[in-house]
Amino acid sequence: MNPPTPSSVPVPVSAPAPDASRPRDFPIRRGCPFSAPEEYTRLRALEPVARVTLPTGREAWVVSRYEDVRELLADPRISADIRRPNFPALGEGEQEIGARLRPFIRTDAPEHTRYRRMLLPEFTVRRIRAMRPAVQTIVDGLLDSMLAAEAPVDFVPLYANAVSTSVICELLGIPAENLEFFRDVTRISGSRHSSAEQVAEALGGLFALISDLVAQRQEQPGDDLLSRLVVGHLRTGDITLPELLSTVGITINAGRETSTNMIALSTLLLLQRPDLMEELRADPSLMPAAVNEFLRVMSIADSIPLRVAAQDIEISGTVIPADDGVIALLAGADHDPEQFPDPGRIDFRRPDNHHVAFGYGVHQCIGQHLARLELEVALETLIRRVPTLRLAVPDEEIDFKHDSATFGIERLPVTW
């Protein structure tokens, strides 16, 4: 596996652009799992605002330069409302089910503001920092279980998914008895090939579980996020039950899927780069910076910022007309050499690493502090406790998730 990085594959800026009458297909596959698609290099140089054709047959715009992505995501003229006709959904049933359930990440102010104000106190740096001992206990227990199994094992369900799902369940106060249930829900709801009916069925099972727990918290609240949402917002009428179910559901799905993928991809990268593994083992204090660099390099939520122009918006000399769909490419921005010199190089001491892997602007990921904590603890513990960890299959047998909302690994057989 070790495909060349974008910085080692120069793209001549004098190359002719594709036929403008036929926008390129999007999404664009990655050639290297630890980088943006190579085509993004050409886009930044020649078509920083480019037309694309989506799997739905609709056309939209993609924006690939760092400054342009930040400008776009901070522009009040851009909308995240999934109900808009030209919303650039990438999955078959994504817009239909999203318009029905209204996840708060696909809404605009003042509705979106109301949800963020409700959730922000639960995800502050201070509150998340206080969770570190609990996260460490979870990680140690899950690693004990993995090491007790007969090698080789699939690292994704036994560790990456188990850590991310257990932590988000710990935060919410949800029993983490069936970790694969949550993974299955996300696998269906996050696939670009799932129909609206399939997504609705998967989410229906999740909402039924949450609804039963809400009823329990109504009678006997505890010291967890779900209880605080029930007591402080559902009982007071700040939020309806369907809104609460949607909010908790998206928190589980988005929180566990991104962390699962990042833990697995970061582990694979370290297994293929023993020099980086040794650097972290020699100086564990580098782990927060390493996590930040992994987030930038992977940018697994590349095309999550789906938007519609509410008015005409000019970006890098191109006007995106009102009502057109537009996608801010996070991986394109995070591999922009104007912002990150030699962007394909992994540097734990990279200065001013202000990446946009968590998005930017009013919709920036609300759970980013929790994600960083999970990655730091999961990777540090793994490196420290399993120094002999290694792949159990050839590189070419590793399957990647190219057709999911976030990029990741399907299976990662490892041994020790």
Residue pairs with C-beta under 8 A, 6 or more apart in sequence:
1 33
1 272
1 395
1 396
1 398
2 272
2 395
3 31
3 32
4 32
5 32
5 34
5 35
5 344
5 345
6 32
6 35
6 36
6 38
6 40
6 41
6 335
6 343
6 344
7 337
7 342
7 343
7 344
7 345
8 344
9 38
9 41
11 38
11 41
11 42
11 45
13 45
13 46
15 42
15 46
17 46
17 47
18 24
20 51
22 53
23 50
23 51
23 52
23 53
23 59
24 39
24 50
24 52
24 53
25 52
25 53
26 52
26 53
26 54
26 60
26 62
26 90
26 303
26 327
27 55
27 90
27 192
27 302
27 303
27 402
28 37
28 39
28 40
29 37
29 402
30 36
30 37
30 400
30 402
30 407
31 37
31 38
32 38
33 265
33 268
33 298
33 400
33 407
33 409
34 265
34 269
34 297
34 298
34 346
35 297
35 331
35 335
35 344
36 299
36 302
36 329
36 331
36 332
36 334
36 335
37 331
40 64
40 329
40 331
40 332
40 335
41 335
43 50
43 62
43 64
43 329
43 332
44 64
44 65
44 332
44 336
47 64
48 63
48 64
48 65
48 68
48 315
48 316
48 318
49 61
49 62
49 63
49 68
49 315
49 316
49 317
49 318
49 320
50 61
50 62
50 64
51 59
51 60
51 61
52 59
52 60
52 61
52 62
52 327
53 59
54 60
54 88
54 89
54 90
54 325
55 90
55 91
55 92
55 192
56 89
56 90
56 92
58 86
58 88
58 325
59 325
60 86
60 88
60 324
60 325
60 326
60 327
61 318
61 320
61 324
61 325
61 326
61 327
62 326
62 327
62 329
62 332
63 69
63 72
63 315
63 326
63 327
63 328
63 329
63 332
64 329
64 332
64 333
64 336
65 316
65 332
65 333
65 336
65 338
66 333
66 334
66 336
66 338
66 339
66 340
66 356
67 338
67 339
68 315
68 316
68 333
69 305
69 328
69 329
69 330
69 332
69 333
69 356
69 360
70 333
70 356
70 360
70 361
71 315
72 78
72 307
72 313
72 315
72 326
72 328
73 305
73 307
73 328
73 356
73 359
73 360
73 361
73 363
74 360
74 361
74 362
75 313
77 309
77 310
77 311
77 313
78 307
78 308
78 309
78 310
78 313
78 326
79 108
79 307
79 308
79 309
79 310
80 105
80 106
80 107
80 108
80 112
80 306
80 307
80 308
80 363
81 87
81 106
81 107
81 108
81 308
82 89
82 94
82 95
82 98
82 99
82 102
82 103
82 106
82 107
82 306
83 99
84 308
84 323
85 323
86 308
86 323
86 324
86 325
87 95
87 306
87 308
87 325
88 306
88 307
88 308
88 325
88 326
88 327
89 95
89 98
89 306
90 192
90 303
90 306
90 405
91 191
91 192
91 193
91 194
91 405
92 192
92 193
92 194
92 195
92 196
93 194
93 195
93 196
93 197
93 198
93 199
93 200
94 192
94 199
96 196
97 189
97 196
97 199
97 200
97 203
98 106
100 200
101 203
101 242
101 246
101 249
102 243
102 246
103 246
103 247
103 249
103 250
104 111
104 112
104 115
104 116
104 246
104 247
104 250
105 112
105 250
105 254
105 363
106 306
107 115
109 362
112 362
112 363
113 362
114 238
115 247
116 362
116 366
118 229
118 233
118 238
118 239
118 247
119 247
119 251
119 366
120 366
121 127
122 171
122 225
122 228
123 366
123 367
123 369
123 370
124 369
125 369
128 369
128 370
128 373
129 369
129 373
131 167
131 170
131 171
131 370
131 373
132 373
132 377
134 170
135 167
135 170
135 373
135 374
135 377
136 377
136 381
138 163
138 166
138 167
138 170
139 163
139 377
139 378
139 381
140 381
142 158
142 159
142 162
142 163
142 166
143 159
143 381
143 382
143 385
143 386
145 158
145 162
146 153
146 155
146 158
146 159
146 162
147 385
147 386
147 416
149 158
151 392
151 414
151 415
151 416
152 392
152 393
152 413
152 414
152 415
153 413
153 414
153 415
154 411
154 412
154 413
154 414
155 264
155 267
155 412
155 413
155 414
156 260
156 264
156 409
156 410
156 411
156 412
157 179
157 180
157 183
159 263
159 378
159 382
160 259
160 260
160 261
160 263
160 264
160 267
160 378
160 409
160 412
161 179
161 180
161 183
161 256
161 260
162 179
163 259
163 260
163 263
163 374
163 378
164 255
164 256
164 257
164 258
164 259
164 260
164 263
164 374
165 176
165 179
165 182
165 183
165 256
165 260
166 176
166 179
167 259
167 370
167 374
168 174
168 251
168 252
168 255
168 256
168 259
168 370
169 175
169 176
169 182
169 252
170 176
171 224
171 225
171 370
172 224
172 225
172 226
172 248
172 251
172 252
173 213
173 217
173 222
173 223
173 224
173 225
173 226
173 227
174 209
174 210
174 213
174 226
174 252
181 205
182 206
182 252
182 256
183 256
183 260
184 202
185 202
185 203
185 205
185 206
185 253
186 253
186 256
186 257
187 404
188 194
188 198
188 199
188 201
188 202
189 199
189 202
189 203
189 253
190 253
190 257
190 404
190 405
190 406
191 403
191 404
191 405
192 403
192 404
192 405
193 403
194 202
203 249
206 249
206 252
206 253
207 245
207 249
210 226
210 244
210 245
210 248
210 249
211 241
211 245
213 226
214 226
214 230
214 234
214 241
214 244
214 245
217 226
217 227
217 230
217 231
218 230
218 234
218 235
221 227
221 228
221 230
221 231
226 248
229 239
229 244
229 247
229 248
230 244
232 238
233 239
233 244
234 240
234 241
234 244
239 247
251 367
254 365
254 367
255 367
255 370
255 371
257 404
257 405
257 406
257 408
258 300
258 301
258 371
258 406
259 371
259 374
259 375
260 408
261 298
261 300
261 401
261 406
261 407
261 408
261 409
262 294
262 295
262 298
262 300
262 371
262 375
263 374
263 375
263 378
263 379
264 408
264 409
264 412
265 294
265 298
265 300
265 407
265 408
265 409
266 291
266 294
266 298
266 375
266 379
267 379
267 382
267 389
267 412
267 414
268 391
268 398
268 409
268 412
269 276
269 294
269 297
269 346
270 276
270 277
270 280
270 379
270 383
271 277
271 389
271 390
271 391
271 414
272 395
273 346
276 290
276 346
276 348
277 383
279 286
279 348
280 286
280 287
280 290
280 348
280 379
280 380
280 383
281 383
281 384
281 387
284 380
284 384
286 348
286 349
287 376
287 379
287 380
288 372
288 376
289 348
289 349
289 350
289 353
290 348
290 379
291 372
291 375
291 376
291 379
292 353
292 355
292 372
293 346
293 347
293 348
293 350
293 353
294 346
294 375
295 355
295 357
295 358
295 372
295 375
296 334
296 340
296 353
296 355
296 357
297 334
297 344
297 346
298 357
298 407
299 330
299 331
299 333
299 334
299 335
299 355
299 356
299 357
300 357
300 406
300 407
300 408
301 330
301 357
301 358
301 359
301 365
301 405
301 406
302 329
302 330
302 331
302 332
302 407
303 327
303 329
303 330
303 405
304 330
304 359
304 405
304 406
305 327
305 328
305 330
305 359
305 363
306 325
306 327
307 325
307 326
307 327
307 328
308 323
308 324
308 325
308 326
309 320
309 321
309 322
309 323
309 324
309 326
310 322
310 323
311 322
312 319
312 320
312 321
312 322
313 319
313 320
313 326
314 320
320 326
328 360
330 356
330 357
330 359
333 339
333 355
333 356
334 340
334 343
334 355
334 356
334 357
335 343
335 344
336 343
337 343
339 354
340 350
340 353
340 355
358 364
358 365
358 368
358 371
359 365
365 371
382 389
386 416
388 416
389 414
389 415
389 416
390 414
390 415
390 416
391 398
391 412
391 413
391 414
391 415
392 413
392 414
392 415
393 413
397 413
398 409
398 411
398 412
399 409
399 410
399 411
400 407
400 408
400 409
400 410
401 407
401 408
401 409
401 410
